[in-house]
């Protein structure tokens, strides 16, 4: 990869191709711009069930996942409601809290031992001031997060649970091996028993 030629050995050591590919997937950064971006990212390791964000606190950073996975969820009168999952190469954070610097209503929790790289609000603003490519990258990330959130809300309101389940496993084929069934059930808005029935029905149709 051409970018490795420019980056310092320190950055190369801590950055995987997962992170580099995620940063360059939306914008064709120059080597110098990529190096600046990666210098702004701060590593953080989470153990399984650790929180990146808790409700009532301010989301101070957006995170890109190097290894592992995160769950974005809220607490309703019915209990936990999983809103989204994110895995390697994907960004996650409470973007509204991040932009407004107001307390979040959501939790972000590690589904397994996870390594993330965090971009703080202040560092993001500094990057924006350095060029239009950084501003465009931030806008595209915001748009993608908005689309994902709205699609999740639309699917929950309009699609049957079995179709939402199929959409989820099509997006993340190995998700059943990585997270608890109950988390998938709360994402689908159903009980674990109903999810088990859906899985049996789908399996029987394949046979």
C-alpha positions as CSV (number, residue, x, y, z in Angstrom):
1,X,0.0,0.0,0.0
2,X,1.4,3.3,-1.0
3,X,0.6,5.1,2.2
4,X,3.0,3.0,4.3
5,X,5.9,4.7,2.5
6,X,5.1,8.1,4.1
7,X,4.0,7.1,7.5
8,X,6.4,7.1,10.4
9,X,7.3,3.7,11.9
10,X,5.4,4.7,15.1
11,X,2.1,5.2,13.2
12,X,2.7,2.1,11.1
13,X,3.2,0.0,14.2
14,X,-0.2,1.0,15.8
15,X,-2.3,1.2,12.6
16,X,-3.6,-1.8,10.8
17,X,-4.7,-2.0,7.2
18,X,-8.3,-2.1,8.5
19,X,-7.9,1.5,9.8
20,X,-6.0,2.7,6.7
21,X,-8.5,1.2,4.3
22,X,-11.5,2.7,6.3
23,X,-9.9,6.1,6.2
24,X,-9.2,6.0,2.4
25,X,-12.4,4.3,1.4
26,X,-14.4,7.6,1.2
27,X,-11.6,10.1,0.4
28,X,-8.4,9.7,-1.6
29,X,-6.2,11.4,1.0
30,X,-2.7,12.3,0.0
31,X,0.1,10.6,2.0
32,X,0.6,13.7,4.1
33,X,-3.1,14.1,4.8
34,X,-3.4,10.5,5.8
35,X,-0.5,10.8,8.2
36,X,-2.1,13.9,9.8
37,X,-5.4,12.1,10.2
38,X,-3.8,9.0,11.8
39,X,-1.7,11.1,14.2
40,X,-5.0,12.6,15.4
41,X,-6.5,9.1,16.3
42,X,-5.9,7.9,19.8
43,X,-5.9,4.2,20.6
44,X,-8.2,2.8,23.3
45,X,-8.8,-0.8,24.3
46,X,-12.0,-2.1,25.8
47,X,-12.7,-5.4,27.5
48,X,-15.9,-7.3,26.7
49,X,-18.8,-5.4,28.3
50,X,-16.8,-2.2,28.9
51,X,-18.5,1.0,28.0
52,X,-17.2,3.5,25.4
53,X,-20.1,5.7,26.3
54,X,-22.8,5.7,29.0
55,X,-26.1,7.6,29.0
56,X,-25.8,10.9,30.8
57,X,-22.3,11.5,29.7
58,X,-21.0,13.5,26.7
59,X,-19.7,11.7,23.6
60,X,-16.3,13.2,23.4
61,X,-15.0,11.1,20.6
62,X,-16.1,9.2,17.5
63,X,-14.4,5.8,17.2
64,X,-13.3,3.6,14.4
65,X,-13.0,-0.1,15.2
66,X,-9.7,-1.8,14.6
67,X,-10.7,-5.2,16.1
68,X,-13.8,-6.3,17.9
69,X,-17.3,-4.9,17.9
70,X,-19.6,-2.4,19.7
71,X,-23.3,-2.2,20.5
72,X,-25.2,1.1,20.4
73,X,-28.3,0.9,22.6
74,X,-30.8,2.8,24.8
75,X,-33.0,2.0,27.8
76,X,-36.7,2.2,27.3
77,X,-39.7,1.4,29.5
78,X,-39.5,-2.1,27.9
79,X,-35.8,-2.6,28.7
80,X,-32.8,-2.4,26.5
81,X,-33.2,-1.6,22.8
82,X,-30.2,-2.3,20.6
83,X,-30.1,0.3,17.9
84,X,-27.0,-0.6,16.0
85,X,-23.9,-2.8,15.9
86,X,-20.5,-2.0,14.4
87,X,-17.5,-4.0,13.7
88,X,-14.0,-3.8,12.1
89,X,-13.5,-0.7,9.9
90,X,-16.7,1.0,10.9
91,X,-17.2,4.2,12.8
92,X,-19.5,4.6,15.8
93,X,-20.5,7.2,18.4
94,X,-23.4,9.3,19.4
95,X,-23.1,11.9,16.7
96,X,-25.7,14.2,18.1
97,X,-24.0,14.3,21.5
98,X,-20.6,14.6,19.8
99,X,-21.6,17.6,17.8
100,X,-23.6,19.4,20.5
101,X,-21.4,18.4,23.3
102,X,-24.5,17.6,25.3
103,X,-25.2,14.4,27.4
104,X,-26.1,11.3,25.4
105,X,-29.2,9.3,25.9
106,X,-27.4,6.1,24.7
107,X,-24.9,3.5,25.6
108,X,-22.0,2.1,23.5
109,X,-20.7,-1.2,24.9
110,X,-18.0,-3.6,23.7
111,X,-19.5,-6.9,22.5
112,X,-16.1,-8.5,22.8
113,X,-12.5,-7.4,23.6
114,X,-12.2,-4.4,21.2
115,X,-9.6,-2.0,20.1
116,X,-10.8,1.4,18.8
117,X,-9.1,4.6,17.6
118,X,-10.8,7.7,18.8
119,X,-11.1,11.1,17.1
120,X,-12.0,13.8,19.6
121,X,-14.2,16.8,18.9
122,X,-11.3,19.2,19.2
123,X,-9.0,17.2,17.0
124,X,-11.8,16.9,14.4
125,X,-12.1,20.6,14.3
126,X,-8.4,21.0,13.9
127,X,-8.5,18.6,10.9
128,X,-11.3,20.5,9.3
129,X,-9.3,23.7,9.4
130,X,-6.5,22.0,7.5
131,X,-8.3,21.3,4.3
132,X,-11.5,20.6,2.4
133,X,-10.8,16.8,2.2
134,X,-11.0,16.5,5.9
135,X,-14.3,18.5,5.9
136,X,-15.7,16.3,3.2
137,X,-14.7,13.1,5.0
138,X,-16.5,14.3,8.2
139,X,-19.6,15.1,6.2
140,X,-19.6,11.7,4.5
141,X,-19.2,9.9,7.9
142,X,-22.1,12.0,9.3
143,X,-24.2,11.1,6.2
144,X,-23.4,7.4,6.5
145,X,-24.3,7.4,10.2
146,X,-27.5,9.2,9.6
147,X,-28.5,6.8,6.8
148,X,-27.7,3.8,8.9
149,X,-29.8,5.2,11.8
150,X,-32.8,6.1,9.7
151,X,-32.7,2.7,7.9
152,X,-32.7,0.9,11.2
153,X,-35.7,3.0,12.4
154,X,-37.5,2.4,9.1
155,X,-36.9,-1.3,9.2
156,X,-38.1,-1.6,12.8
157,X,-41.3,0.3,12.0
158,X,-42.1,-1.3,8.6
159,X,-40.4,-4.7,8.1
160,X,-41.4,-8.0,9.7
161,X,-38.9,-9.4,12.2
162,X,-37.8,-12.2,9.9
163,X,-36.8,-9.8,7.1
164,X,-35.0,-7.5,9.6
165,X,-33.1,-10.6,10.8
166,X,-32.1,-11.6,7.2
167,X,-31.0,-8.0,6.5
168,X,-28.8,-8.1,9.6
169,X,-27.1,-11.4,8.9
170,X,-26.6,-10.4,5.2
171,X,-24.7,-7.3,6.5
172,X,-22.8,-9.2,9.1
173,X,-22.7,-12.9,8.1
174,X,-20.7,-14.0,11.3
175,X,-22.7,-11.9,13.8
176,X,-24.3,-15.0,15.4
177,X,-20.9,-16.2,16.4
178,X,-19.9,-12.9,17.9
179,X,-22.7,-11.6,20.0
180,X,-25.5,-12.8,22.3
181,X,-28.8,-13.8,20.8
182,X,-30.6,-11.5,23.3
183,X,-28.8,-8.5,21.8
184,X,-30.0,-9.4,18.3
185,X,-33.5,-9.9,19.7
186,X,-33.6,-6.5,21.2
187,X,-32.4,-5.0,17.9
188,X,-35.3,-6.8,16.1
189,X,-37.7,-5.7,18.8
190,X,-38.8,-9.3,19.7
191,X,-38.3,-11.8,22.5
192,X,-35.4,-14.4,22.2
193,X,-37.9,-17.2,21.9
194,X,-39.4,-15.5,18.8
195,X,-35.9,-15.1,17.3
196,X,-35.3,-18.8,17.8
197,X,-38.5,-19.6,16.0
198,X,-37.5,-17.3,13.1
199,X,-34.1,-19.0,12.8
200,X,-35.7,-22.4,12.8
201,X,-38.2,-21.4,10.1
202,X,-35.4,-19.9,7.9
203,X,-33.3,-23.1,8.4
204,X,-36.2,-25.3,7.4
205,X,-36.7,-23.4,4.2
206,X,-33.1,-24.0,3.2
207,X,-33.4,-27.7,3.7
